[in-house]
């Protein structure tokens, strides 16, 4: 999420409860974002990002990481000119995100390229987690 939309201006609130239930409200300058995660007894994996602009809904689904080769799917739902509705499913590749990351890392090593994400980028993730934990502890 941070890679797509950056660091939020603030964390307005966070509910954190073990073992792994988390609900966070982020304040970005022009919009708000909710983040939820949790564990329960239902054996289902559900990871997605969903955005609601005025005329369409964009959803990116990350399938289970426990089965190799499942791709990321983007679903576009939008209002069309004649008042109708259109839904499109887009898969850029049938390779799973882990395989793509590993191939990219291999290419960086073999061709002596600098990876897109380094220690400085990772420190931003730590900063974001700190913001969440601070808001959660205040709750």
N, C-alpha and C positions, 0 to 999 in steps of 0.2 A: 504494500500500500504506500509506504513512504517513497519508494522509487517512482511510483506513478504520479502522486500529487504533492510530495515533499513533506517537510516537517510542519505540523500544525502550529498555529499561533498560540494555542493553549489547549490543555485538557480540562474541559469543564467539569467532568466528573468521571469516576470509575468505581465499579463494584467488582471486587476481587474476592473469591472464596475458593478455598481448596476443596476438592482436587481439580483445579483447572477451569473454574467458571469465571468468565470475565466479560464485563460489559463496559464500554468506554464511549464517551461523547467527546469528539474532537472539534475544536473551533478553528476553521480555516478562515481566511479573511472574507470571502464571499459566500461561504456555505458551511454546513455542518456535516460531520461524518460519524456514523455509529459503527462500532466494531464489537463483535460478539464472538466468543469462543467458549467451548465447554466440552465436558465429557459426560456421557450418560450410558445407560445399559443397552441402548439400542445400537446394534452393530451397523452403523451407517457413517459414511464419511461425507461431509458437506462443507466444501470450501469454495466460496465465491465472492466476487466483488460485483456490486450492482449500483448503477448510476442512473438517476432519474432527471434528465433535462426536460424541457417543456414538451417536445414533440416526439421523443423516443425514449426507450429504456434499453440500456446496454448492460448485459450481464456476462461476466467471464467466470466459467466454471472450471475449477481445478479438480480433476478426478482423483481417486484414491492414489496415494503414493505407494501403496503396498502391492499394486499389480503393475508390472513393467509394461510400458508401451501405451498407456492410456493418454490421449492428447488433451490439451486445453481446448475448450469450446467457448466461442463467443456467440451470444445470441443477441440479435438486434430486433427489437419490437418497436415499430414506428407507425405513426399515423401517416397515411398517404393522401395525396392531393384531393381525391374524390371523396374523402371522408372515410375511406376504408382503413384496413389494418393489414400490416405486412410483418411477417416474422422470418428472419433469416438466421441460419446456424452457419458459423464460419469456423473452419479448422485450418490453421496455417500449415500444420504438419500433423502426421500421425505419431510423431515421436513424443515421448513424455518429457516434462521439464527437466528432470534429473539427467537424462541422457543428453539433452541439448546443452545443459550446463557443463557436463563432463567433456563433450566434444569441443565446446568453446574454450575450456581450460586447456585441453590438449593442444589446440591450435595456438594458444598463447605461449605455451611452453616450447613447442616445436618451432614456431616462427618468431620467438622472442618478442612477443607483443605484450603490452601492459594490459592486464585484465580490466574490465569495466569497473568492477568493484574491488576496492582495496581496503586497507586498514582504516583510512580516513572515512570511507563510506560506511564501514562497519561501526565506527564510533557514533555516527548519526543514529543507527539503530539502538545503540546503548542509551543515547540521549533521549530517544523517544520512549524507551522502556522506563527510564528514570522518571519522565513526566507522568507516565501511567501509574507507576508505583507510588509516587508522591500524592497524586490525586486519590488513589485507592486507599492509602493509609489515612488520609484526612477524612475519609468517609466513615 
